[in-house]
């Protein structure tokens, strides 16, 4: 699943009959800080409830096709949830490696 924001809608006058009544949304993928990540995608609204500027989560590939009322329709992405609240914990900082002693310098011979 990916986090995204609805930034628009798509109107398709011609579509496969299995997609009749399905709304299409333009979704901008977001990173964990809610900043744009990559290019927007067209996603079928599997919930029939998402609207402009809403924070959603969406899936792609086979999972998208299975999220529709009629499974295995020809879509690449589907909105499967509307985000009510989002709490992002800070990423853990990598553990510091123990400092290793520098190798002993060879003694200078006179």
N, C-alpha and C positions, 0 to 999 in steps of 0.2 A: 504494500500500500504506500501511496505517496500523498503528501500534503499539498494542497493547491488552493488557489483563490479563483472564483468564477469572475471572468473579466468580460464576458459577452455571451451571445447566443448565436446559433446558426439556424437558418431557415432553409429546409430542403423540400422543394416542391415535388421532387421525384425521389423515391427511396424504395428499398425492398419491402414487400408487404409485412414482413415480420417486425419492421421498425415503425409501422404506423402508430401514431400516438406517443412516440418517444421523443422527448425534448433533447436537443443537442446543445451543449454548452462549450464555450471556449474557456479552458482552465489553464492558468499559469502555475506550473509547478513551483514549489517553494522549498527552501532549505530549512534546517531546524531553527534558524533565526527569523523565519518568515520573509526572507529575501528571495527575489526571483532566481530560479535555477533553470537554465535551459530555455527552450522555446515553448510557447503555449501549445496545447493539444486540444483537439476536439474530442469531447467525451459525451457519451450518451448518459442521460440522467436516469439511472436505475431506480432512483427514489421518487422521481417526479415531484420533487419538493425544493431542490436547490435553486437559489436565485442570485442575482447580481451581487458581487462583492462578498459573497459568503465564503467562509473557510470550509473546505471540504476535503475528504480523502477519496482517492480514486485508485483504481487498479488498471492494469493493462493486460494485453494478450488474451489467453484462454479464460483467465479469471474474469475479464471484462465481459466476454460473451456469455459466461455462465451467470452473471449478475442480473441479466435482463429477465423480464417476465417470460419471454420465449427464449429458452437457452440456445446457445450456439448460433447467434445472429452475427452477421459480418461487421463487427466493430473492433476497434483497437483499444479504446479506453472507456471506462464507465465510472461514474460517480457512485460510490457505495455508502457514503456517510456524510453527515453534516456535523462539523465540529462545534460543540457548544462551549468547551473550555479547553485550553491548551496550557500545560505547564511543562516547561523545558528545563531539566536539570542541567547544570554545567557539566561539560565533558570532564571525565577524570583526567588529571594530569599524569603523564607517564612517570613511572617511578624512576628516580635517578639511579644510575649505576654507581656502585661504589667506586670511588676514585682509586685507580690502581697506582701503585708506586712506580715512579719512573725507573727504567732500567738503570742499573749502576753504570757510571761512566768508567771506561777503562782508565787505569792509572797511567799517567804519562811517564815514560822512561827517559832518563837523561843520557 
